[in-house]
Amino acid sequence: MDENRLRHLLAQYFDNRISQEDCEELLRYLDEGDPSATSAAIDQVLKADEHHAEFDPGRKKRVYDQLISEIHERQATSQPLSSPKQNRISWVKMVALWAVVTSIGFFLYHIKQPDAGNILTTAASRDSIVLPDHNQAILTLADGRTIVLSDSLDGVLAYEAGVEIRKVEDGSIFYETTEASLNGPLKYNTFSTPKGSMYQILLPDGTKVWLNTASSIRYPLVFSEKERNVFLTGEAYFEVAHDTSKPFSVNANGSVIKVLGTHFNVSAYADERWTTTTLVEGAVNVSKNGKAVTLKAGQQATVDRSTGTILQSDADVRSAMAWKNGYFRFDSESINDIIEKISRWYDIENVEYRGQFDDKFTGTFHRSKNIAQLFDNLEKIAPIRFEIKERRVVIMK
């Protein structure tokens, strides 16, 4: 959907002037479109009329449940989301609410609604954990030299073994090989991201890689004549350059993901039990310790690092790809689950829980936003309070 069209429809929603046809168009986009684009448009619309941004928590819950019911009904019957004859909550209010909670983090409270007097008031100001001003990454050359990309100008960064390594205008890295570089033993570079950053790199064969926070990928300056092997720690999304003569393999926590040319995500952090491969397009083979499965688009393989057990299942691709699109995605998750997902990005060193927490939340939150904004949003809809002290978080009830 065009950005101007999206802002126009949102403005009509908030002003209660939307038609049934336009309302259904916007709802389809909110259900299927890019949450990043939606959130940006909503932020712009709400700046001009911020009084629409507050909704009663109980109303959020009722409208959310109704909306999910409608979506499930549409999926089951392949019918439009609603018809004028249905006696339901108005589309205008449903979609307006959905849009507003998406813009503030799309958070909805699932288990029990607190009394109004029990909702803790957010402090006017709070400490926070500051993200870098821009994405950062470090390139480690074969000879051990390191290059901080955010400190480097565009152009040639280094020459190694006959290969020219350049930083191009969009900030990504480009390798230009020569005939001389094809001879001799393989030399490896390592590309890594610190916490709070993600980065894109173009491998020597033309494969595109998006590297998530606190991740690294090791790869040769020039791939061998028979295969393309890379080594991943952390999480990355791959768009593999097709080459039937040289299969592409990702080695991650003892698992091997083999492809010819396809799009897939691999999550293989060293401190997590599972290595998860989610296939977006094409086909891949995932193996460990002699066990293997072949994935089709929309499936994922989860490998137990200790036992080598491989579980194959349908994947929530949008959830797996949320980080690449710049946001966190939560689906009826506890505070513990949320903290686990965000701690690596915001570099949270310690978490202290004071109380029992059975609250569940669904939503998205843009990773470019301050962690204090995330906690503010949660405090508005649940009887919960957060304190941030340097990189330590205290959660109270």
C-alpha distance (Angstrom), angle and dihedral (degrees) to the residues before:
residue distance angle dihedral
M1 . . .
D2 3.81 . .
E3 3.84 112.9 .
N4 3.80 93.2 -126.0
R5 3.79 90.6 50.1
L6 3.80 90.8 50.0
R7 3.82 92.9 50.8
H8 3.80 90.6 46.4
L9 3.79 92.9 52.9
L10 3.80 92.1 45.8
A11 3.79 91.6 51.4
Q12 3.79 89.5 51.4
Y13 3.80 90.5 50.5
F14 3.76 93.9 51.7
D15 3.80 90.9 47.2
N16 3.82 91.8 48.0
R17 3.81 92.1 -122.1
I18 3.80 99.8 114.9
S19 3.80 122.7 127.4
Q20 3.81 122.4 -131.4
E21 3.82 91.7 -111.4
D22 3.80 94.3 48.7
C23 3.78 91.0 44.2
E24 3.79 91.9 56.0
E25 3.82 89.9 47.6
L26 3.78 91.2 55.2
L27 3.79 93.5 44.4
R28 3.79 90.6 53.4
Y29 3.78 89.5 52.1
L30 3.79 92.9 47.8
D31 3.80 89.1 50.9
E32 3.80 97.0 45.8
G33 3.81 108.8 16.3
D34 3.78 134.4 88.7
P35 3.84 111.0 -69.4
S36 3.81 90.0 -154.4
A37 3.81 92.5 60.3
T38 3.79 91.2 43.0
S39 3.79 93.7 51.2
A40 3.80 93.2 48.0
A41 3.81 91.2 51.5
I42 3.81 92.9 46.8
D43 3.79 92.0 49.7
Q44 3.80 89.3 55.4
V45 3.80 94.0 47.5
L46 3.80 94.4 46.4
K47 3.79 93.4 50.7
A48 3.79 87.9 71.3
D49 3.81 94.8 47.3
E50 3.79 111.1 20.5
H51 3.82 96.3 165.8
H52 3.80 89.0 80.8
A53 3.81 91.5 65.0
E54 3.81 98.2 79.3
F55 3.80 120.6 81.9
D56 3.77 131.7 171.7
P57 3.85 109.5 -101.4
G58 3.80 92.5 -130.9
R59 3.77 90.9 52.4
K60 3.80 90.1 50.4
K61 3.79 90.0 55.7
R62 3.81 95.2 47.5
V63 3.79 94.6 46.3
Y64 3.78 92.8 44.1
D65 3.81 92.1 53.0
Q66 3.80 90.5 47.4
L67 3.80 92.0 49.5
I68 3.80 93.7 49.1
S69 3.80 88.8 49.5
E70 3.80 90.1 52.7
I71 3.79 92.8 49.0
H72 3.82 92.2 49.2
E73 3.79 90.4 48.2
R74 3.79 91.1 51.5
Q75 3.80 91.6 49.3
A76 3.81 91.2 49.6
T77 3.80 96.3 47.1
S78 3.83 101.4 27.6
Q79 3.80 87.3 -130.9
P80 3.82 128.8 133.3
L81 3.77 115.1 -82.4
S82 3.76 94.4 -102.5
S83 3.79 146.0 -9.6
P84 3.80 129.7 -142.7
K85 3.82 90.4 -111.3
Q86 3.79 94.6 60.0
N87 3.78 113.9 101.7
R88 3.80 96.9 -137.8
I89 3.79 137.9 128.9
S90 3.81 106.9 -68.6
W91 3.77 115.6 -88.1
V92 3.78 89.6 -130.0
K93 3.77 94.3 60.5
M94 3.80 94.0 39.2
V95 3.77 95.2 52.0
A96 3.78 94.3 38.8
L97 3.78 89.2 54.6
W98 3.79 92.3 45.4
A99 3.81 89.9 50.8
V100 3.79 95.2 47.4
V101 3.78 95.8 49.8
T102 3.80 88.6 46.9
S103 3.79 90.5 56.2
I104 3.80 94.6 51.0
G105 3.77 92.1 42.8
F106 3.83 101.9 -65.2
F107 3.78 89.7 -105.4
L108 3.77 122.1 166.4
Y109 3.78 126.9 176.7
H110 3.82 114.4 -127.5
I111 3.79 116.2 179.7
K112 3.76 113.4 45.1
Q113 3.75 132.1 -9.8
P114 3.82 116.7 -129.4
D115 3.75 123.8 -132.2
A116 3.79 111.1 -98.9
G117 3.77 91.4 -114.0
N118 3.78 92.1 54.6
I119 3.79 96.9 57.1
L120 3.77 106.9 108.0
T121 3.78 116.2 -125.2
T122 3.76 116.2 -119.3
A123 3.77 114.1 -123.9
A124 3.79 117.0 -110.5
S125 3.77 88.7 -116.6
R126 3.78 135.2 8.8
D127 3.75 139.2 -179.1
S128 3.77 114.4 -95.6
I129 3.79 143.3 -173.5
V130 3.78 109.3 -106.2
L131 3.79 119.0 -138.1
P132 3.81 121.0 -144.8
D133 3.81 114.9 -86.4
H134 3.80 88.8 -119.6
N135 3.78 139.1 5.2
Q136 3.78 114.3 -75.8
A137 3.79 134.6 -160.4
I138 3.79 139.7 171.0
L139 3.79 126.1 -139.2
T140 3.82 114.2 -155.6
L141 3.80 112.6 -161.9
A142 3.79 126.6 -145.4
D143 3.81 91.4 -102.0
G144 3.83 91.9 53.9
R145 3.79 98.5 -101.6
T146 3.81 115.2 138.7
I147 3.79 128.5 -147.0
V148 3.81 121.8 -163.7
L149 3.80 102.2 -147.0
S150 3.80 96.6 -156.7
D151 3.82 88.0 59.3
S152 3.81 94.8 47.0
L153 3.78 127.9 90.6
D154 3.80 122.2 -130.8
G155 3.79 113.7 -86.9
V156 3.77 136.4 53.4
L157 3.81 113.1 -1.9
A158 3.80 100.2 176.7
Y159 3.79 147.8 -26.0
E160 3.80 118.0 -126.8
A161 3.79 129.3 173.7
G162 3.79 92.0 -23.2
V163 3.82 93.5 -46.4
E164 3.80 122.9 120.2
I165 3.82 113.2 -145.0
R166 3.79 114.1 -159.3
K167 3.78 136.5 178.6
V168 3.79 109.0 -138.1
E169 3.78 130.6 -152.0
D170 3.80 97.1 -87.9
G171 3.83 90.3 53.7
S172 3.82 96.5 -106.0
I173 3.81 125.1 125.5
F174 3.81 123.8 -110.2
Y175 3.83 127.7 -165.8
E176 3.80 120.5 -153.2
T177 3.78 113.7 -167.7
T178 3.80 129.9 -161.1
E179 3.80 131.5 -156.8
A180 3.81 89.5 -100.2
S181 3.81 91.8 56.5
L182 3.81 91.7 61.5
N183 3.81 92.1 70.2
G184 3.79 128.3 75.4
P185 3.82 133.9 31.0
L186 3.80 121.3 -33.8
K187 3.80 115.5 -90.7
Y188 3.79 118.9 -159.8
N189 3.79 135.9 -143.3
T190 3.81 123.9 -163.0
F191 3.79 122.0 -147.9
S192 3.81 116.7 -164.5
T193 3.80 140.4 174.4
P194 3.82 127.2 -149.1
K195 3.80 122.6 -135.1
G196 3.78 112.8 -70.1
S197 3.82 94.8 29.0
M198 3.79 139.3 89.3
Y199 3.81 127.7 -173.2
Q200 3.79 143.4 -173.3
I201 3.79 124.1 -130.9
L202 3.80 134.3 -177.1
L203 3.81 110.2 -140.8
P204 3.83 119.9 -141.2
D205 3.84 91.3 -98.1
G206 3.82 93.0 52.9
T207 3.81 96.2 -100.0
K208 3.81 112.2 146.9
V209 3.79 117.3 -136.0
W210 3.80 128.3 -173.0
L211 3.80 109.0 -161.0
N212 3.81 118.7 -153.5
T213 3.79 125.2 -144.0
A214 3.84 120.0 -60.7
S215 3.81 91.5 9.6
S216 3.79 137.1 125.9
I217 3.79 138.3 -165.9
R218 3.80 125.9 -160.1
Y219 3.80 118.5 -157.9
P220 3.82 139.2 157.2
L221 3.79 122.2 -97.6
V222 3.79 86.5 -126.4
F223 3.80 122.9 17.5
S224 3.79 119.6 -126.5
E225 3.79 121.4 -102.0
K226 3.81 93.8 -105.9
E227 3.82 108.0 37.2
R228 3.77 147.1 8.8
N229 3.81 113.8 -133.4
V230 3.80 125.7 178.8
F231 3.81 131.3 174.4
L232 3.80 121.9 -137.8
T233 3.78 133.0 -164.0
G234 3.80 114.7 -179.6
E235 3.79 122.1 2.0
A236 3.79 134.4 -35.4
Y237 3.78 141.4 162.7
F238 3.81 116.5 -136.9
E239 3.80 132.4 -156.7
V240 3.79 99.0 -174.8
A241 3.79 120.6 -150.6
H242 3.81 107.3 -122.8
D243 3.80 115.3 -112.8
T244 3.82 117.0 151.5
S245 3.80 91.5 -168.9
K246 3.82 92.9 58.3
P247 3.83 116.5 42.4
F248 3.80 114.0 -150.3
S249 3.82 119.7 -130.9
V250 3.79 132.6 -173.2
N251 3.82 115.5 -157.0
A252 3.80 111.3 -157.5
N253 3.82 127.4 164.1
G254 3.78 91.1 -25.9
S255 3.81 93.8 -49.2
V256 3.80 120.7 114.4
I257 3.81 122.0 -150.0
K258 3.83 112.0 -165.1
V259 3.81 124.9 -165.5
L260 3.80 142.8 152.9
G261 3.78 98.7 -150.7
T262 3.79 125.6 -23.9
H263 3.81 147.4 115.0
F264 3.79 120.0 -99.8
N265 3.80 144.9 143.8
V266 3.81 126.0 -129.1
S267 3.81 123.5 -165.7
A268 3.82 111.1 -169.1
Y269 3.78 111.0 150.5
A270 3.80 113.7 170.4
D271 3.82 93.2 -128.7
E272 3.82 95.2 53.3
R273 3.80 126.2 86.0
W274 3.79 96.5 -140.9
T275 3.80 132.9 60.1
T276 3.81 108.3 -154.9
T277 3.81 127.2 -164.1
T278 3.81 117.1 -169.5
L279 3.79 117.9 -168.7
V280 3.80 118.3 -146.2
E281 3.81 100.4 169.9
G282 3.81 136.5 3.5
A283 3.81 123.9 5.1
V284 3.81 135.5 -65.2
N285 3.78 137.5 -175.1
V286 3.82 117.1 -136.4
S287 3.79 118.4 -164.0
K288 3.80 142.6 170.0
N289 3.80 132.7 169.1
G290 3.79 93.0 -6.3
K291 3.82 94.6 -49.4
A292 3.80 119.7 112.6
V293 3.81 143.6 173.5
T294 3.80 131.5 -171.0
L295 3.79 116.8 -136.8
K296 3.78 130.2 -149.6
A297 3.79 123.7 -155.3
G298 3.80 110.6 -69.4
Q299 3.80 94.6 27.7
Q300 3.78 133.0 104.5
A301 3.79 137.6 -157.5
T302 3.80 120.4 -146.2
V303 3.80 115.4 -162.6
D304 3.80 122.9 -162.3
R305 3.80 103.9 -137.0
S306 3.80 94.8 -151.0
T307 3.81 101.6 43.4
G308 3.80 101.2 25.0
T309 3.82 90.8 -129.2
I310 3.82 111.6 156.4
L311 3.82 120.6 -152.5
Q312 3.79 117.8 -164.6
S313 3.81 119.6 -160.4
D314 3.78 146.1 143.4
A315 3.79 111.5 -75.8
D316 3.78 134.9 -135.0
V317 3.80 91.7 -133.0
R318 3.80 94.8 -177.6
S319 3.78 90.4 55.3
A320 3.80 93.1 46.7
M321 3.80 91.1 49.6
A322 3.81 96.9 44.0
W323 3.82 93.8 99.7
K324 3.82 92.4 53.9
N325 3.81 90.0 52.0
G326 3.79 90.7 51.5
Y327 3.79 105.6 -103.0
F328 3.79 145.4 87.4
R329 3.80 117.9 -117.5
F330 3.81 122.6 -156.0
D331 3.80 127.3 -173.9
S332 3.80 115.4 -165.8
E333 3.80 90.1 -40.4
S334 3.78 132.1 163.3
I335 3.78 126.4 -120.6
N336 3.81 87.7 -103.4
D337 3.81 90.7 54.7
I338 3.80 92.0 48.2
I339 3.79 93.4 48.8
E340 3.80 90.3 48.9
K341 3.80 90.9 53.4
I342 3.79 96.3 47.5
S343 3.81 101.3 35.7
R344 3.79 95.9 83.6
W345 3.82 93.4 48.7
Y346 3.81 95.1 47.0
D347 3.83 92.5 36.2
I348 3.81 94.6 -124.1
E349 3.80 107.3 -175.8
N350 3.81 101.4 -171.9
V351 3.82 137.5 13.1
E352 3.81 125.6 -162.9
Y353 3.81 121.0 -166.8
R354 3.81 119.4 -156.7
G355 3.80 109.3 -173.2
Q356 3.79 139.8 5.1
F357 3.80 116.7 -60.1
D358 3.81 121.8 -162.6
D359 3.81 95.6 150.8
K360 3.81 118.6 128.7
F361 3.80 126.4 -157.5
T362 3.79 136.2 -170.1
G363 3.75 122.9 -163.9
T364 3.77 153.1 87.8
F365 3.78 129.5 -96.3
H366 3.79 127.4 -171.3
R367 3.76 113.8 -117.9
S368 3.80 92.2 -142.5
K369 3.80 89.6 67.7
N370 3.77 125.3 92.1
I371 3.80 117.1 -96.1
A372 3.81 88.5 -126.4
Q373 3.82 87.9 64.8
L374 3.78 90.3 54.5
F375 3.80 91.8 51.2
D376 3.82 91.5 45.2
N377 3.81 90.0 55.1
L378 3.80 93.0 49.7
E379 3.80 92.1 47.7
K380 3.81 90.3 54.7
I381 3.79 93.4 60.9
A382 3.81 105.1 30.2
P383 3.84 138.0 44.6
I384 3.77 91.9 -108.2
R385 3.79 135.7 113.0
F386 3.79 133.5 -159.4
E387 3.77 132.6 -157.9
I388 3.80 124.5 -168.7
K389 3.78 120.2 -156.9
E390 3.79 110.0 177.7
R391 3.84 101.2 -60.3
R392 3.80 95.1 -19.3
V393 3.81 121.9 98.7
V394 3.81 125.1 -159.2
I395 3.83 117.0 -163.7
M396 3.81 117.3 -162.7
K397 3.78 137.4 -178.6
